[in-house]
């Protein structure tokens, strides 16, 4: 029997486990289990989901690796017990602490130079500072800090003292140094108030250890890096993921330090770099529109396609409960152009255009930060199942858009990494690229222009004191 490898995607919403043939990437079996909703989660819920989805497949694998949601803060005490529920990437309570840390580091430019990113509330270091400020007893008890995929790999390890991570996930913490290509413990100490134990950063193809049953473990990766590895992302391509968040990322040979804060300079899962721009609001824009219009997603798509480009002058700025790109943690959504003639079709069209315009901003930020021009767009994620999204995306982005066949690419990337560790080679195994369907459309630059006019006009709308004061200073 051919060697089999297990890839796990421990995402915000669920655990997905996929078993592949290690030699050629053929998918053999897959399972899934849900996670609790919310921005604060007991990590033991991930253990339960793993036991349901992944454990039945793990026994049939020679190697496994975990891809996971980035930035989440898991604090362990001296006994290895979880100190408090994990704060996830989409928890915005540490926005004031992000402002404080940027000031302490000497401003946005110096912050980007030292950490690869201008800190925002999703980054782990800001959550550590929030813990120090708001739960000092929990902060004092914190002896080690892990990320979600680190936590699951640790729980799988036969050696409970071994804490490991990889560059891709480490680079999103706010205490990773691109210059050192490793931890900067001074930054973790600055955030928490004392120096915690941090996991060892392994090379992408390294063996992280083994399970109690002798199954080899790969280093794992952050979800975006795992997806890029699963798709074989190349320089010049931009991968857009339309899920809970909207993500635009590309591969770079050198680290990026974008002082505007629009692009985070993360690492990838091959030894290169993975600059990334992330919107906090993406698929839930469509969920809200469908709920307000009392239709399902198919109905929302049909309504949107019945309206003209620009939705008869209706423009939605979809910063529903704060936004990350641009950094407006206290913002709310804004609807402009509503008249007595506006229709359900117009509202549906405006919602889908808004989601895609927000992602177009992320792609433009990537191009500016890397000094390159996007030549090819790959698009994945649940929202791509909408016919309206497929039709409108190339019009808004003004580029052909290729949709790889449906697949769980984070889990596929994790499995490819496991196969790489199993093979012990310098390069990952050469798995076939997924087939793609390419969509083109007549560009609608006027829609993006109207969106950006509203975006710039409402920069201070819907904000509260902390955000206004930070910009004023």
C-alpha positions in Angstrom: 0.0 0.0 0.0 1.2 3.5 -0.9 2.2 5.8 1.9 -0.7 8.0 3.1 -0.4 11.5 4.6 -3.0 13.4 6.6 -3.6 17.2 6.3 -5.6 19.0 8.8 -7.2 22.4 8.5 -8.2 23.7 12.0 -10.0 26.9 10.8 -12.1 29.4 12.6 -15.3 27.4 11.8 -14.3 23.7 11.7 -11.7 21.0 11.6 -11.3 19.5 8.2 -9.1 16.4 7.8 -8.1 15.0 4.5 -6.1 11.8 3.7 -3.9 11.8 0.6 -1.6 9.5 -1.3 1.8 10.9 -0.5 3.3 10.2 -3.9 0.8 12.0 -6.2 -1.6 13.9 -4.0 -4.7 11.8 -4.7 -7.4 12.5 -2.2 -8.5 9.3 -0.5 -10.8 10.3 2.3 -12.0 13.3 4.2 -14.0 14.2 7.4 -15.1 17.4 9.1 -16.3 18.6 12.5 -17.6 22.0 13.6 -16.0 24.5 16.0 -17.9 26.7 18.4 -18.8 30.2 17.2 -17.3 33.3 18.7 -14.0 35.1 18.9 -13.0 33.5 22.3 -12.8 29.7 22.3 -11.6 27.1 24.8 -8.9 25.2 22.8 -10.2 21.9 24.2 -13.0 22.4 21.6 -10.4 21.9 18.9 -9.3 18.7 20.6 -12.8 17.4 20.4 -13.2 18.4 16.8 -9.9 16.8 15.9 -11.0 13.6 17.7 -14.1 13.5 15.5 -12.7 14.5 12.2 -9.0 13.7 12.1 -8.3 10.9 14.6 -10.2 8.2 12.5 -8.0 9.0 9.6 -4.7 9.5 11.5 -4.3 5.8 12.1 -4.0 5.1 8.4 -1.3 7.8 7.8 2.5 7.6 7.8 2.7 11.4 8.5 0.5 14.3 9.3 0.6 18.1 9.6 -1.7 20.8 10.8 -2.6 24.0 9.1 -4.5 26.4 11.3 -6.1 29.8 11.7 -3.4 32.4 12.4 -2.8 34.8 15.3 -4.9 33.2 18.0 -3.4 33.4 21.5 -3.2 30.3 23.6 -1.6 30.8 27.0 -0.2 27.8 29.0 0.9 27.9 32.6 4.0 26.1 34.1 2.0 22.8 34.3 1.0 23.0 30.6 -2.6 23.9 31.5 -4.5 26.4 29.4 -4.7 29.7 31.4 -7.8 31.1 29.7 -9.9 30.7 26.5 -8.0 31.5 23.3 -8.5 34.9 21.8 -8.9 34.4 18.0 -7.7 36.5 15.1 -11.1 38.1 14.7 -11.4 39.4 18.3 -11.0 43.2 18.0 -10.8 44.1 21.7 -7.0 44.6 21.6 -7.2 47.5 19.1 -6.1 50.1 21.7 -3.2 47.9 22.6 -2.1 47.8 19.0 -1.9 51.6 19.0 0.1 51.6 22.2 2.6 49.0 20.9 3.1 50.8 17.6 4.0 54.0 19.6 6.4 52.1 21.9 8.1 50.7 18.8 8.7 54.1 17.4 5.9 54.4 14.9 4.5 52.5 11.9 7.7 52.4 9.9 9.8 51.0 12.7 7.1 48.6 13.7 6.9 47.2 10.1 10.7 47.0 10.0 11.0 45.0 13.2 8.0 42.8 13.0 7.1 42.7 9.2 3.7 44.3 9.9 2.1 47.4 11.3 0.3 45.9 14.3 -3.5 45.5 14.2 -5.8 43.9 16.7 -5.6 40.5 15.1 -1.9 40.1 15.8 -1.0 38.0 18.8 1.3 40.5 20.5 -1.6 42.9 20.8 -3.7 40.2 22.5 -0.8 39.6 25.0 -0.7 43.3 25.8 -4.5 43.2 26.3 -4.1 40.3 28.7 -1.4 42.2 30.6 -3.6 45.2 30.9 -7.0 43.5 31.6 -6.2 40.2 33.2 -2.9 40.6 35.0 -3.3 37.4 37.1 -3.7 35.4 33.9 -0.8 37.2 32.3 1.4 36.3 35.3 0.4 32.7 35.1 1.3 32.6 31.4 4.6 30.6 31.0 4.3 29.7 27.3 2.4 31.1 24.3 1.2 29.0 21.4 -0.7 29.6 18.2 -3.7 27.4 17.2 -1.7 25.0 14.9 1.1 24.9 17.5 -1.4 23.8 20.1 -2.8 20.9 18.1 0.7 19.7 17.1 1.7 19.9 20.7 -1.3 17.8 21.7 -0.4 15.2 19.1 3.2 15.0 20.2 4.6 12.0 22.1 6.9 14.4 23.9 4.7 16.8 25.9 7.7 19.1 26.6 8.2 19.8 22.9 6.7 23.0 21.6 7.1 23.8 17.9 5.9 26.1 15.2 6.9 27.2 11.7 8.0 30.5 10.1 4.6 31.1 8.4 2.6 31.1 11.6 5.4 32.7 13.7 5.6 35.6 11.3 2.1 36.7 12.2 2.7 37.1 15.9 4.2 40.5 16.2 7.3 39.1 17.9 8.9 37.5 14.9 11.8 39.4 13.2 12.1 39.2 9.4 15.7 40.4 9.8 16.6 37.6 12.2 14.3 35.2 10.4 13.2 34.1 13.9 11.9 35.2 17.3 12.6 38.6 18.8 12.0 37.8 22.5 12.2 41.4 23.4 9.0 42.1 21.5 7.1 39.3 23.3 8.4 40.6 26.7 7.3 44.1 25.7 3.8 42.8 25.0 3.2 40.5 28.0 5.3 42.1 30.7 7.7 39.1 31.0 9.4 36.7 28.6 7.3 33.7 27.8 8.5 30.4 26.4 8.0 30.4 22.7 7.9 27.3 20.5 10.9 26.3 18.4 10.6 27.5 14.8 11.2 24.6 12.4 12.1 24.6 8.7 9.2 23.9 6.4 10.4 20.3 5.6 11.4 19.4 9.1 10.2 16.5 11.1 8.5 18.0 14.2 8.3 14.7 16.1 5.9 11.8 16.2 2.6 10.8 17.8 2.3 8.3 20.5 1.6 5.7 17.8 4.7 6.6 15.9 3.2 8.7 13.1 5.6 11.3 11.9 4.5 15.0 12.3 5.4 17.9 10.0 5.9 21.4 11.3 2.5 22.6 10.1 1.7 26.1 8.8 -0.6 29.1 9.1 -3.7 28.6 7.0 -2.8 31.1 4.2 0.7 29.6 3.8 -0.7 26.1 3.8 -3.3 27.1 1.1 -0.5 28.6 -1.0 1.5 25.4 -0.7 -1.6 23.3 -1.5 -2.1 25.3 -4.7 1.6 25.7 -5.6 1.3 29.5 -5.7 4.0 31.1 -7.8 5.4 34.7 -8.0 3.1 36.9 -10.1 0.0 35.1 -8.9 -2.3 36.5 -6.3 -4.4 34.1 -4.4 -7.8 35.5 -3.1 -9.7 33.6 -0.5 -13.3 34.5 0.0 -14.2 33.0 3.4 -14.9 34.4 6.9 -12.2 36.9 6.0 -11.1 38.1 2.6 -7.5 37.3 2.0 -5.2 38.4 -0.9 -1.7 37.0 -0.9 1.3 36.4 -3.1 4.8 34.9 -3.0 7.8 37.1 -2.7 11.5 36.3 -2.6 12.2 39.1 0.0 10.4 40.2 3.1 8.0 43.2 2.8 7.8 46.0 5.4 4.7 48.1 4.5 4.5 51.1 6.8 1.0 51.9 5.6 -0.2 48.8 7.4 -2.3 47.5 4.5 0.1 44.6 3.9 1.5 42.2 6.5 5.0 40.8 5.7 4.5 37.1 6.6 6.6 34.1 5.7 5.4 31.2 3.5 5.7 27.5 4.0 8.6 27.0 1.5 11.3 29.3 2.9 10.2 32.4 1.0 7.8 35.2 2.0 4.1 35.6 1.8 2.9 39.3 1.9 -0.8 39.3 2.7 -3.7 41.8 2.9 -6.7 40.7 4.9 -10.2 42.1 5.2 -12.2 41.4 8.3 -15.5 41.3 6.4 -16.0 39.0 3.5 -18.6 36.2 3.2 -20.6 37.6 6.1 -21.4 40.6 3.9 -23.3 38.2 1.7 -24.8 36.5 4.7 -26.2 39.8 6.0 -27.6 40.8 2.6 -29.3 37.4 2.2 -30.8 37.7 5.7 -32.1 41.2 5.1 -33.6 40.2 1.7 -35.0 37.0 3.1 -33.4 34.8 0.4 -30.8 32.0 0.4 -27.4 32.5 -1.3 -28.7 31.3 -4.7 -31.5 33.8 -4.4 -29.1 36.6 -3.6 -27.0 35.7 -6.6 -30.1 35.8 -8.9 -31.2 39.1 -7.5 -27.7 40.6 -8.0 -27.4 39.5 -11.6 -30.7 41.2 -12.4 -29.3 44.6 -11.4 -26.9 46.6 -13.6 -23.3 47.3 -12.7 -23.2 49.9 -10.0 -26.6 48.8 -8.6 -28.3 52.0 -9.9 -26.1 54.2 -7.8 -26.3 52.1 -4.6 -22.9 51.7 -2.9 -22.2 49.7 0.2 -19.1 50.2 2.4 -19.1 46.8 4.1 -17.1 47.5 7.3 -19.8 45.8 9.4 -18.2 45.4 12.8 -14.8 47.0 12.3 -12.3 46.4 9.5 -8.6 45.4 9.2 -7.8 46.6 5.7 -8.0 49.5 6.0 -7.5 49.5 9.8 -10.8 50.8 11.2 -11.6 48.6 14.2 -14.6 50.8 15.3 -16.1 51.3 11.9 -19.6 50.2 10.8 -21.2 49.6 7.4 -22.4 52.6 5.3 -25.0 52.4 2.5 -25.0 55.4 0.1 -27.3 56.3 -2.8 -30.6 54.7 -1.5 -33.6 56.2 -3.1 -37.3 55.4 -3.4 -36.5 53.7 -6.7 -33.9 51.3 -5.1 -34.8 47.7 -5.4 -34.0 44.4 -3.8 -31.9 43.6 -6.8 -29.9 46.8 -6.3 -29.2 45.9 -2.7 -28.1 42.4 -3.6 -25.8 43.7 -6.4 -24.3 46.4 -4.1 -23.5 43.8 -1.4 -21.6 41.5 -3.8 -19.8 44.5 -5.5 -18.8 45.8 -2.0 -17.2 42.5 -1.1 -15.3 42.3 -4.3 -14.2 46.0 -4.2 -12.9 45.4 -0.6 -10.8 42.5 -1.9 -9.7 44.7 -4.9 -8.3 47.2 -2.4 -6.3 44.3 -0.8 -4.9 43.3 -4.2 -3.9 46.9 -4.9 -2.2 47.1 -1.6 -0.2 44.0 -2.4 1.0 45.4 -5.7 2.1 48.7 -4.0 4.0 47.0 -1.2 5.8 44.5 -3.4 6.5 46.8 -6.3 5.0 44.3 -8.7 1.9 44.0 -10.8 -0.6 41.2 -10.4 -0.6 39.1 -13.6 -2.9 36.2 -12.6 -5.7 35.8 -10.0 -6.7 32.6 -8.3 -9.8 32.7 -6.2 -11.0 30.1 -3.7 -13.4 30.0 -0.8 -17.1 29.3 -0.1 -18.3 32.6 -1.7 -17.0 31.6 -5.1 -19.8 29.1 -5.4 -22.1 32.1 -6.1 -22.6 32.6 -9.9 -22.8 36.4 -9.3 -19.4 36.4 -7.5 -17.9 34.4 -10.4 -19.4 36.8 -13.0 -18.6 40.1 -11.1 -15.1 39.3 -9.8 -13.3 39.8 -13.2 -15.3 42.9 -13.8 -14.4 44.5 -10.5 -10.8 43.2 -10.4 -10.3 44.0 -14.1 -8.4 40.8 -14.5 -9.2 37.2 -15.6 -10.1 35.2 -12.5 -9.3 31.4 -12.3 -11.2 29.2 -9.9 -9.4 26.0 -9.0 -11.7 23.0 -8.6 -13.4 22.8 -5.3 -11.0 21.6 -2.6 -9.8 22.1 0.9 -6.5 23.7 0.0 -5.3 24.4 3.5 -5.6 20.7 4.4 -4.0 19.8 1.1 -1.1 22.1 1.8 -0.6 20.6 5.2 -0.7 17.1 3.7 1.8 18.1 1.1 4.1 19.4 3.9 3.7 16.1 5.7 4.7 14.3 2.6 7.7 16.6 2.3 8.8 15.8 5.8 8.3 12.1 5.1 10.3 12.2 1.9 13.2 14.2 3.5 13.8 16.1 0.3 14.9 19.7 -0.3 11.7 20.5 -2.3 8.1 19.5 -1.6 6.7 16.6 -3.6 5.5 17.5 -7.1 1.8 17.0 -6.8 -0.3 17.9 -9.9 -1.9 21.3 -10.0 -5.7 21.4 -9.6 -7.7 22.1 -12.7 -9.1 25.6 -13.0 -12.1 27.4 -14.6 -11.3 30.9 -15.9 -13.8 33.7 -15.9 -13.5 37.0 -17.8 -15.8 40.1 -18.0 -16.0 43.6 -19.3 -14.2 45.7 -16.7 -16.3 48.1 -14.6 -13.8 50.6 -13.2 -16.6 53.0 -12.4 -17.9 50.7 -9.7 -14.6 50.5 -8.0 -14.1 54.2 -8.3 -17.5 54.9 -6.6 -16.6 52.5 -3.8 -13.3 54.1 -3.2 -14.8 57.6 -3.2 -17.2 56.4 -0.4 -14.4 54.7 1.4 -12.3 57.9 1.5 -15.2 60.2 2.3 -16.2 58.1 5.4 -12.8 57.6 6.9 -13.9 59.1 10.2 -17.5 57.9 10.2 -18.7 55.3 12.6 -15.5 55.5 14.7 -15.2 56.1 18.4 -12.6 58.0 20.5 -9.7 55.5 20.5 -9.5 55.3 16.7 -10.0 59.0 16.1 -7.4 59.9 18.7 -4.8 57.4 17.3 -5.1 59.0 13.9 -5.0 62.6 15.3 -1.7 61.8 17.1 
